[in-house]
Amino acid sequence: MLKARLVALALVAGCGTVENMSQTLDMRVDGEVLRLDGVINSRALRQFVSVLDENPGVAVVVLGRIDGSTDDEVVAEMGYTIRDIGLATRMDASSEVYSGGVDLFLAGVDRVVAPGAVVGVHEWQTGFGSARDYPRGARQHEPTRGYIEDMLGSDAFYWFTVEAAAFDEVHVMSRDELERYGVVTR
């Protein structure tokens, strides 16, 4: 199963241009719950804002199966939107959230991960290198490091993700780690 997840993450990272040409993030509203499944790409922000505008009663964003993202700027914009509106984020027992999906999860003012949910992290990578290639303090860390600090009040979780697993691997977080780094609020 983990090997299949790694292949899926590699495919997400490797075909961002193709993925960005279509809606790859499924959004479904049921009352006050907005459920997200898929891959966060450059088209997701417009779709997300539209769904929220059409459904002002949404209070909780449930991340179902999020294989990651192809656009970190969109993840950050969606995250700041969640935080500004005051929405909670949740992962159910069947949720599997990886990479950029975890960054989006951090935006909830209240964050709950049910037992059984999978929270997978790893370092980022671009065509110019990976997070581990740059020393602390390098400007390449700043976008994601700063976003995480804005969401959690500390950048400790950012450095944890950089060190937890290489880009082509996944570290599945334990309950202790979720609590220690402030990923969950309860």
One Martini backbone bead per residue (centre of mass of N, CA, C, O) as a GRO file, in nm:
protein
  186
    1MET     BB    1   0.059   0.062  -0.023
    2LEU     BB    2   0.299   0.258   0.010
    3LYS     BB    3   0.409   0.218  -0.275
    4ALA     BB    4   0.158   0.332  -0.416
    5ARG     BB    5   0.181   0.614  -0.291
    6LEU     BB    6   0.456   0.685  -0.415
    7VAL     BB    7   0.367   0.667  -0.705
    8ALA     BB    8   0.146   0.882  -0.686
    9LEU     BB    9   0.333   1.114  -0.599
   10ALA     BB   10   0.515   1.105  -0.850
   11LEU     BB   11   0.291   1.163  -1.054
   12VAL     BB   12   0.206   1.435  -0.943
   13ALA     BB   13   0.488   1.573  -0.975
   14GLY     BB   14   0.536   1.493  -1.292
   15CYS     BB   15   0.220   1.616  -1.400
   16GLY     BB   16   0.124   1.914  -1.349
   17THR     BB   17   0.033   2.022  -1.624
   18VAL     BB   18  -0.191   1.819  -1.681
   19GLU     BB   19  -0.345   1.849  -1.409
   20ASN     BB   20  -0.401   2.168  -1.451
   21MET     BB   21  -0.625   2.117  -1.691
   22SER     BB   22  -0.792   1.997  -1.446
   23GLN     BB   23  -1.011   1.867  -1.231
   24THR     BB   24  -0.873   1.706  -0.922
   25LEU     BB   25  -1.085   1.831  -0.713
   26ASP     BB   26  -1.317   1.707  -0.509
   27MET     BB   27  -1.637   1.870  -0.427
   28ARG     BB   28  -1.851   1.826  -0.132
   29VAL     BB   29  -2.172   1.914  -0.007
   30ASP     BB   30  -2.296   1.866   0.345
   31GLY     BB   31  -2.405   2.120   0.463
   32GLU     BB   32  -2.130   2.201   0.677
   33VAL     BB   33  -1.976   2.009   0.469
   34LEU     BB   34  -1.654   1.988   0.308
   35ARG     BB   35  -1.536   1.766   0.065
   36LEU     BB   36  -1.204   1.640  -0.010
   37ASP     BB   37  -1.068   1.504  -0.325
   38GLY     BB   38  -0.733   1.458  -0.439
   39VAL     BB   39  -0.577   1.717  -0.627
   40ILE     BB   40  -0.392   2.005  -0.590
   41ASN     BB   41  -0.438   2.269  -0.812
   42SER     BB   42  -0.461   2.563  -0.995
   43ARG     BB   43  -0.793   2.528  -1.001
   44ALA     BB   44  -0.889   2.501  -0.696
   45LEU     BB   45  -0.936   2.789  -0.590
   46ARG     BB   46  -1.176   2.877  -0.759
   47GLN     BB   47  -1.354   2.640  -0.677
   48PHE     BB   48  -1.347   2.686  -0.369
   49VAL     BB   49  -1.464   2.972  -0.361
   50SER     BB   50  -1.728   2.903  -0.503
   51VAL     BB   51  -1.833   2.697  -0.300
   52LEU     BB   52  -1.834   2.891  -0.058
   53ASP     BB   53  -2.022   3.107  -0.180
   54GLU     BB   54  -2.264   2.888  -0.226
   55ASN     BB   55  -2.181   2.785   0.097
   56PRO     BB   56  -2.204   2.961   0.388
   57GLY     BB   57  -2.246   2.700   0.596
   58VAL     BB   58  -1.965   2.625   0.604
   59ALA     BB   59  -1.741   2.475   0.877
   60VAL     BB   60  -1.617   2.208   0.736
   61VAL     BB   61  -1.314   2.043   0.635
   62VAL     BB   62  -1.286   1.738   0.463
   63LEU     BB   63  -1.023   1.516   0.434
   64GLY     BB   64  -0.981   1.244   0.254
   65ARG     BB   65  -0.820   1.205  -0.045
   66ILE     BB   66  -0.488   1.337  -0.052
   67ASP     BB   67  -0.204   1.324  -0.272
   68GLY     BB   68  -0.167   1.641  -0.307
   69SER     BB   69   0.034   1.873  -0.504
   70THR     BB   70   0.102   2.120  -0.787
   71ASP     BB   71   0.034   2.392  -0.594
   72ASP     BB   72   0.147   2.575  -0.330
   73GLU     BB   73  -0.001   2.847  -0.363
   74VAL     BB   74  -0.285   2.731  -0.350
   75VAL     BB   75  -0.268   2.608  -0.076
   76ALA     BB   76  -0.220   2.874   0.073
   77GLU     BB   77  -0.478   3.022  -0.019
   78MET     BB   78  -0.673   2.815   0.094
   79GLY     BB   79  -0.569   2.830   0.384
   80TYR     BB   80  -0.625   3.134   0.435
   81THR     BB   81  -0.925   3.105   0.385
   82ILE     BB   82  -0.993   2.914   0.612
   83ARG     BB   83  -0.884   3.096   0.838
   84ASP     BB   84  -1.047   3.361   0.779
   85ILE     BB   85  -1.333   3.213   0.815
   86GLY     BB   86  -1.310   2.972   1.046
   87LEU     BB   87  -1.242   2.686   0.976
   88ALA     BB   88  -1.250   2.353   0.998
   89THR     BB   89  -1.057   2.048   1.025
   90ARG     BB   90  -1.081   1.702   0.889
   91MET     BB   91  -1.018   1.352   0.970
   92ASP     BB   92  -1.106   1.053   0.900
   93ALA     BB   93  -1.051   0.719   0.929
   94SER     BB   94  -1.028   0.709   0.591
   95SER     BB   95  -0.810   0.906   0.569
   96GLU     BB   96  -0.573   1.036   0.311
   97VAL     BB   97  -0.291   1.252   0.373
   98TYR     BB   98  -0.065   1.442   0.164
   99SER     BB   99   0.149   1.680   0.185
  100GLY     BB  100  -0.024   1.947   0.076
  101GLY     BB  101  -0.272   1.846   0.238
  102VAL     BB  102  -0.149   1.898   0.515
  103ASP     BB  103  -0.116   2.200   0.484
  104LEU     BB  104  -0.418   2.254   0.458
  105PHE     BB  105  -0.509   2.136   0.732
  106LEU     BB  106  -0.359   2.359   0.915
  107ALA     BB  107  -0.588   2.592   0.874
  108GLY     BB  108  -0.751   2.508   1.094
  109VAL     BB  109  -0.886   2.613   1.393
  110ASP     BB  110  -0.982   2.313   1.392
  111ARG     BB  111  -0.805   1.991   1.447
  112VAL     BB  112  -0.898   1.660   1.326
  113VAL     BB  113  -0.778   1.319   1.389
  114ALA     BB  114  -0.869   1.019   1.330
  115PRO     BB  115  -0.853   0.714   1.393
  116GLY     BB  116  -0.673   0.579   1.099
  117ALA     BB  117  -0.555   0.805   0.982
  118VAL     BB  118  -0.349   0.943   0.719
  119VAL     BB  119  -0.029   1.116   0.770
  120GLY     BB  120   0.177   1.243   0.507
  121VAL     BB  121   0.532   1.313   0.487
  122HIS     BB  122   0.769   1.543   0.318
  123GLU     BB  123   0.977   1.672   0.125
  124TRP     BB  124   1.049   1.899  -0.103
  125GLN     BB  125   1.036   1.950  -0.472
  126THR     BB  126   1.221   2.060  -0.750
  127GLY     BB  127   1.405   2.129  -1.036
  128PHE     BB  128   1.639   2.252  -0.816
  129GLY     BB  129   1.544   2.074  -0.569
  130SER     BB  130   1.559   2.012  -0.229
  131ALA     BB  131   1.528   2.099   0.092
  132ARG     BB  132   1.808   1.959   0.178
  133ASP     BB  133   1.989   2.147  -0.020
  134TYR     BB  134   1.916   2.368   0.194
  135PRO     BB  135   1.977   2.587   0.416
  136ARG     BB  136   1.905   2.733   0.673
  137GLY     BB  137   1.768   3.047   0.557
  138ALA     BB  138   1.680   2.989   0.292
  139ARG     BB  139   1.455   3.113   0.062
  140GLN     BB  140   1.326   2.833  -0.025
  141HIS     BB  141   1.173   2.789   0.256
  142GLU     BB  142   0.972   3.029   0.309
  143PRO     BB  143   0.688   2.970   0.207
  144THR     BB  144   0.631   2.714   0.386
  145ARG     BB  145   0.743   2.800   0.655
  146GLY     BB  146   0.563   3.055   0.689
  147TYR     BB  147   0.290   2.916   0.671
  148ILE     BB  148   0.325   2.727   0.913
  149GLU     BB  149   0.372   2.951   1.117
  150ASP     BB  150   0.098   3.086   1.076
  151MET     BB  151  -0.072   2.829   1.162
  152LEU     BB  152   0.116   2.729   1.439
  153GLY     BB  153   0.347   2.946   1.556
  154SER     BB  154   0.556   2.749   1.409
  155ASP     BB  155   0.837   2.572   1.234
  156ALA     BB  156   0.877   2.274   1.336
  157PHE     BB  157   0.710   2.113   1.127
  158TYR     BB  158   0.869   2.179   0.882
  159TRP     BB  159   1.139   2.046   0.974
  160PHE     BB  160   1.019   1.770   1.009
  161THR     BB  161   0.939   1.716   0.709
  162VAL     BB  162   1.225   1.742   0.593
  163GLU     BB  163   1.344   1.499   0.788
  164ALA     BB  164   1.142   1.247   0.768
  165ALA     BB  165   1.146   1.261   0.435
  166ALA     BB  166   1.188   1.207   0.133
  167PHE     BB  167   1.027   1.280  -0.154
  168ASP     BB  168   1.014   0.949  -0.232
  169GLU     BB  169   0.876   0.951   0.049
  170VAL     BB  170   0.694   0.841   0.354
  171HIS     BB  171   0.569   0.981   0.655
  172VAL     BB  172   0.387   0.843   0.910
  173MET     BB  173   0.213   0.978   1.153
  174SER     BB  174   0.185   0.996   1.476
  175ARG     BB  175   0.011   1.093   1.741
  176ASP     BB  176   0.245   1.226   1.886
  177GLU     BB  177   0.331   1.407   1.647
  178LEU     BB  178   0.066   1.559   1.608
  179GLU     BB  179   0.084   1.689   1.891
  180ARG     BB  180   0.377   1.803   1.910
  181TYR     BB  181   0.324   1.993   1.631
  182GLY     BB  182   0.011   2.094   1.619
  183VAL     BB  183  -0.182   1.956   1.408
  184VAL     BB  184  -0.361   1.916   1.650
  185THR     BB  185  -0.622   2.027   1.885
  186ARG     BB  186  -0.777   1.715   1.954
   0.00000   0.00000   0.00000
